[in-house]
Amino acid sequence: MNENSLNLKDKRAAYRIYLILGSLFICSLVVSNLIFQKFFHWDFFGLYTFEISVGILPYPVTFLITDLISEIFGKRKANQIVTAGIFASFFSLLIVTVSSLVPATSWSPINNEIFDKVFGNTIIAVFASMLAYLFAQYIDIQIYHFWKRITKGKHLWIRNNFSTFLSQFIDTLTVLLLLCMAGTIAWDRFGVLLLSGFLFKVLVAALDTPILYLTVFMFRRRFGLKLGEELSLDV
């Protein structure tokens, strides 16, 4: 793809946008690993009842952001954000591990037992999430740019949805397999959680397509990008 050459003022603005998107991506990823142990039901207009973890709520945001970065800043910058997310997740795991080892005071509102109950499975969750994350995100970016080349930068909805559908299925399947194998989730919940998780992510991916279109339109207009053109942030 052709790269758009920016003046200094526009390059600074583009960097700020890239950093904001990156921070939202990392925040969504880390938080999803920390809150995953709470599950809830959601009745979707009587058509289907989702049974999913609250950790799945912020996770689709990560795929929307990588698709957006892929579209505007290119494949290399999207991969850099994914790599940064890996380091952030493992660093959050280190913080949780150290926090669990430090003994609580007698007057602490959260004692050791409660803390361990809430965050005790974080190590397993982060490990499972990281393997799934590596497969899913890199696959998502590869498929996204494959469709971008095939469509010559047109039909944004095709690459957004087709890349996300497959990568989200791989992500959901990998996480649940590892969590069930570790005994964190019972095997009899596997099928229900796989179907609910995948359908929820597909639904969110379809619903966020207008958001992606609007955001890409705003960025193209702001930086004068042609169809399929990407911003270059390299010095």
SULRAVEN-V248633 format. One record per residue. N is the residue number from 1. RES is the residue in one letter. PHI is phi in radians with two decimals (none if undefined). PSI is psi in whole degrees, -180 to 180 (NA if undefined). NEAR is the number of other C-alpha atoms within 10 Angstrom. Layout:
BEGIN
N/RES/PHI/PSI/NEAR
N/RES/PHI/PSI/NEAR
END
This chain:
BEGIN
1/M/none/146/12
2/N/-1.18/148/12
3/E/-1.97/138/16
4/N/-1.49/126/17
5/S/-1.52/127/15
6/L/-1.88/151/16
7/N/-1.34/173/8
8/L/-1.07/-42/9
9/K/-1.12/-46/8
10/D/-1.21/-34/13
11/K/-1.14/-39/18
12/R/-1.12/-41/13
13/A/-1.12/-41/14
14/A/-1.14/-40/21
15/Y/-1.10/-42/14
16/R/-1.08/-42/12
17/I/-1.12/-43/14
18/Y/-1.08/-41/21
19/L/-1.19/-39/13
20/I/-1.13/-46/11
21/L/-1.07/-41/18
22/G/-1.12/-40/23
23/S/-1.18/-38/15
24/L/-1.14/-39/15
25/F/-1.08/-51/24
26/I/-1.14/-41/20
27/C/-1.06/-47/18
28/S/-1.08/-40/20
29/L/-1.17/-49/27
30/V/-1.14/-45/23
31/V/-1.11/-39/18
32/S/-1.06/-33/22
33/N/-1.30/-28/28
34/L/-1.44/-28/22
35/I/-1.87/9/18
36/F/-1.14/-19/20
37/Q/-1.33/-9/20
38/K/-1.63/129/11
39/F/-2.02/152/13
40/F/-2.56/165/9
41/H/-1.81/146/12
42/W/-2.45/116/13
43/D/-1.50/112/10
44/F/-1.57/85/10
45/F/0.92/32/7
46/G/1.31/-1/7
47/L/-1.47/-37/7
48/Y/-2.79/142/11
49/T/-1.83/112/12
50/F/-1.36/140/18
51/E/-2.21/97/19
52/I/-2.45/163/23
53/S/-1.41/148/18
54/V/-1.16/-19/19
55/G/-1.13/-19/20
56/I/-1.39/-16/22
57/L/-1.12/-49/18
58/P/-1.44/-15/17
59/Y/-1.13/-41/20
60/P/-1.04/-22/23
61/V/-1.06/-34/20
62/T/-1.12/-37/22
63/F/-1.28/-36/22
64/L/-1.09/-43/21
65/I/-1.20/-42/19
66/T/-1.16/-35/29
67/D/-1.14/-41/27
68/L/-1.16/-45/22
69/I/-1.14/-40/25
70/S/-1.03/-42/22
71/E/-1.22/-41/26
72/I/-1.65/-42/26
73/F/-1.87/-11/22
74/G/1.76/168/23
75/K/-1.08/-41/19
76/R/-1.09/-44/11
77/K/-1.21/-34/19
78/A/-1.15/-43/24
79/N/-1.12/-34/18
80/Q/-1.13/-40/12
81/I/-1.15/-41/21
82/V/-1.06/-45/22
83/T/-1.09/-42/14
84/A/-1.07/-37/15
85/G/-1.12/-34/24
86/I/-1.10/-49/20
87/F/-1.08/-41/13
88/A/-1.09/-40/16
89/S/-1.17/-44/22
90/F/-1.20/-33/16
91/F/-1.20/-39/13
92/S/-1.11/-36/19
93/L/-1.11/-41/22
94/L/-1.08/-43/13
95/I/-1.10/-45/11
96/V/-1.11/-42/18
97/T/-1.09/-47/16
98/V/-1.11/-40/10
99/S/-1.11/-36/15
100/S/-1.26/-26/16
101/L/-1.41/-24/10
102/V/-1.35/123/9
103/P/-1.21/139/10
104/A/-1.36/151/15
105/T/-1.30/166/10
106/S/-1.15/-26/9
107/W/-1.75/6/7
108/S/-1.12/128/9
109/P/-0.99/-32/9
110/I/-2.00/113/12
111/N/-1.50/180/13
112/N/-1.07/-40/17
113/E/-1.13/-46/12
114/I/-1.13/-44/11
115/F/-1.05/-46/14
116/D/-1.17/-33/17
117/K/-1.17/-40/11
118/V/-1.33/-44/14
119/F/-1.90/5/21
120/G/-1.07/-32/16
121/N/-1.69/11/17
122/T/-1.08/-38/22
123/I/-1.05/-48/18
124/I/-1.11/-42/18
125/A/-1.12/-44/24
126/V/-1.17/-41/24
127/F/-1.07/-48/18
128/A/-1.10/-44/20
129/S/-1.13/-38/27
130/M/-1.17/-41/22
131/L/-1.11/-46/15
132/A/-1.11/-42/23
133/Y/-1.05/-45/24
134/L/-1.06/-48/16
135/F/-1.07/-53/16
136/A/-1.19/-48/24
137/Q/-1.18/-45/25
138/Y/-1.17/-36/18
139/I/-1.13/-42/17
140/D/-1.01/-46/27
141/I/-1.16/-42/27
142/Q/-1.10/-48/16
143/I/-1.15/-39/19
144/Y/-1.00/-48/24
145/H/-1.31/-25/21
146/F/-1.09/-49/14
147/W/-1.22/-29/19
148/K/-1.16/-38/21
149/R/-1.23/-44/14
150/I/-1.08/-43/10
151/T/-1.55/1/14
152/K/0.96/43/13
153/G/1.45/-3/17
154/K/-1.65/174/14
155/H/0.93/62/11
156/L/-0.98/-35/19
157/W/-1.13/-29/16
158/I/-1.18/-52/15
159/R/-1.23/-31/25
160/N/-1.14/-49/29
161/N/-1.40/-44/22
162/F/-1.13/-38/16
163/S/-1.22/-40/25
164/T/-1.26/-41/27
165/F/-1.00/-51/20
166/L/-1.18/-46/16
167/S/-1.15/-35/24
168/Q/-1.22/-35/28
169/F/-1.14/-44/19
170/I/-1.08/-42/19
171/D/-1.07/-51/24
172/T/-1.10/-44/22
173/L/-1.09/-46/19
174/T/-1.14/-46/20
175/V/-1.07/-48/22
176/L/-1.16/-39/25
177/L/-1.04/-46/17
178/L/-1.19/-41/19
179/L/-1.19/-37/20
180/C/-1.23/-40/15
181/M/-1.12/-32/12
182/A/-1.44/-9/14
183/G/1.49/5/11
184/T/-1.22/-36/14
185/I/-2.18/138/16
186/A/-1.20/145/12
187/W/-1.10/-28/15
188/D/-1.24/-10/9
189/R/-1.67/-6/12
190/F/-1.02/-53/16
191/G/-1.07/-45/12
192/V/-1.12/-46/13
193/L/-1.19/-35/21
194/L/-1.12/-48/21
195/L/-1.14/-47/17
196/S/-1.11/-44/21
197/G/-1.11/-45/24
198/F/-1.17/-46/22
199/L/-1.08/-39/17
200/F/-1.10/-44/21
201/K/-1.16/-37/23
202/V/-1.12/-43/20
203/L/-1.06/-47/13
204/V/-1.12/-40/16
205/A/-1.07/-39/24
206/A/-1.20/-39/16
207/L/-1.27/-28/12
208/D/-1.50/-4/18
209/T/-1.02/-45/17
210/P/-1.05/-35/12
211/I/-1.13/-42/13
212/L/-1.11/-44/20
213/Y/-1.03/-47/14
214/L/-1.11/-45/12
215/T/-1.16/-43/14
216/V/-1.09/-41/18
217/F/-1.04/-44/13
218/M/-1.12/-42/12
219/F/-1.18/-43/16
220/R/-1.08/-40/18
221/R/-1.21/-41/11
222/R/-1.14/-41/12
223/F/-1.87/6/18
224/G/1.14/42/13
225/L/-1.52/140/19
226/K/-1.49/170/13
227/L/-1.05/124/14
228/G/1.44/-5/19
229/E/-1.44/149/18
230/E/-2.16/154/22
231/L/-1.42/139/22
232/S/-1.81/120/18
233/L/-1.79/2/17
234/D/-1.30/145/7
235/V/-1.31/NA/4
END
